[in-house]
């Protein structure tokens, strides 16, 4: 295991540390630095960020931050936040044709609630999909840790019966993912391919960066060769180059796939991709529950860690 892998594992552990969380959340400069990655806590902040992206021909997928909800009231609040967001995107003319869509975590919608958690989360997701359909846009179901993969794919199948445009997420570091890509690479299927950002055991996930990247390419080959709509979620220049080469090899029109990057990461490259005529979608997180999100983003890319630390030092 190299130094990068050690840093990644350490950051994933810190994402679960209440002590470190309190230290970062109470640091006077933290919020100022975090705003590069999280534009704010309100619906208005998310809509404003989406509007700003549209000025440079970038699309958006928006995530109301929060997961592992064990309180029904909070799950309902999360559902309502998404419904309100979709109404505001429609009102601002930012949702038609999937211009601004939303990304959901089933755990934030009540999946972990005792008893009927899976049913409750599915119903909440269905209501959000109805709001998205009214707004003329789409929904993507985020993936979480490997223990929820089967449940998430089952929810996807249920939702696609009424909303065939619901997107899936596949994490290349899971050993099962190439097979999942084959199952999902069919006509009308939207699939976001990312590396993955949860700490997983070696029995289910590749551990080294090299193995994860190689698995990413294998999955990408399946998706680009299939009849679905690949969503290439990566900031890695080499992987982006491979994605472009595969799209060209399979003679894909730029409207049949898209690139995705995180809000605040490589914004100039995002603009360059959009300017050349490819579809570029930016993942916008918003809300108060930003700590776990931030730690996983730093784990994904060590350069994010250095940016955050430099921000703390320069503003402190």
Secondary structure as the mmCIF struct_conf table of DSSP 4:
data_model
#
loop_
_struct_conf.conf_type_id
_struct_conf.id
_struct_conf.beg_label_comp_id
_struct_conf.beg_label_asym_id
_struct_conf.beg_label_seq_id
_struct_conf.end_label_comp_id
_struct_conf.end_label_asym_id
_struct_conf.end_label_seq_id
HELX_RH_AL_P HELX_RH_AL_P1 UNK A 3 UNK A 14
TURN_TY1_P TURN_TY1_P1 UNK A 15 UNK A 16
HELX_RH_AL_P HELX_RH_AL_P2 UNK A 18 UNK A 26
BEND BEND1 UNK A 27 UNK A 27
TURN_TY1_P TURN_TY1_P2 UNK A 28 UNK A 29
HELX_RH_AL_P HELX_RH_AL_P3 UNK A 30 UNK A 34
TURN_TY1_P TURN_TY1_P3 UNK A 35 UNK A 37
STRN STRN1 UNK A 38 UNK A 38
BEND BEND2 UNK A 41 UNK A 42
HELX_RH_AL_P HELX_RH_AL_P4 UNK A 43 UNK A 54
TURN_TY1_P TURN_TY1_P4 UNK A 55 UNK A 57
STRN STRN2 UNK A 59 UNK A 64
HELX_RH_AL_P HELX_RH_AL_P5 UNK A 72 UNK A 91
TURN_TY1_P TURN_TY1_P5 UNK A 92 UNK A 93
HELX_RH_3T_P HELX_RH_3T_P1 UNK A 96 UNK A 98
BEND BEND3 UNK A 99 UNK A 99
STRN STRN3 UNK A 100 UNK A 104
HELX_RH_3T_P HELX_RH_3T_P2 UNK A 106 UNK A 109
TURN_TY1_P TURN_TY1_P6 UNK A 110 UNK A 112
BEND BEND4 UNK A 113 UNK A 113
TURN_TY1_P TURN_TY1_P7 UNK A 114 UNK A 116
HELX_RH_AL_P HELX_RH_AL_P6 UNK A 117 UNK A 135
TURN_TY1_P TURN_TY1_P8 UNK A 136 UNK A 136
STRN STRN4 UNK A 139 UNK A 141
BEND BEND5 UNK A 145 UNK A 145
HELX_RH_3T_P HELX_RH_3T_P3 UNK A 146 UNK A 148
HELX_RH_AL_P HELX_RH_AL_P7 UNK A 149 UNK A 162
TURN_TY1_P TURN_TY1_P9 UNK A 164 UNK A 165
STRN STRN5 UNK A 167 UNK A 167
STRN STRN6 UNK A 168 UNK A 171
TURN_TY1_P TURN_TY1_P10 UNK A 172 UNK A 173
STRN STRN7 UNK A 174 UNK A 174
TURN_TY1_P TURN_TY1_P11 UNK A 175 UNK A 176
HELX_RH_AL_P HELX_RH_AL_P8 UNK A 177 UNK A 184
BEND BEND6 UNK A 186 UNK A 186
TURN_TY1_P TURN_TY1_P12 UNK A 187 UNK A 188
STRN STRN8 UNK A 190 UNK A 194
BEND BEND7 UNK A 198 UNK A 198
TURN_TY1_P TURN_TY1_P13 UNK A 202 UNK A 204
STRN STRN9 UNK A 205 UNK A 205
BEND BEND8 UNK A 208 UNK A 208
HELX_RH_AL_P HELX_RH_AL_P9 UNK A 209 UNK A 225
BEND BEND9 UNK A 226 UNK A 228
STRN STRN10 UNK A 229 UNK A 233
HELX_RH_AL_P HELX_RH_AL_P10 UNK A 237 UNK A 249
TURN_TY1_P TURN_TY1_P14 UNK A 250 UNK A 251
HELX_RH_3T_P HELX_RH_3T_P4 UNK A 254 UNK A 256
STRN STRN11 UNK A 257 UNK A 262
TURN_TY1_P TURN_TY1_P15 UNK A 263 UNK A 264
BEND BEND10 UNK A 265 UNK A 266
HELX_RH_AL_P HELX_RH_AL_P11 UNK A 267 UNK A 275
TURN_TY1_P TURN_TY1_P16 UNK A 276 UNK A 277
STRN STRN12 UNK A 280 UNK A 286
BEND BEND11 UNK A 287 UNK A 288
HELX_RH_AL_P HELX_RH_AL_P12 UNK A 291 UNK A 300
HELX_RH_AL_P HELX_RH_AL_P13 UNK A 302 UNK A 315
#
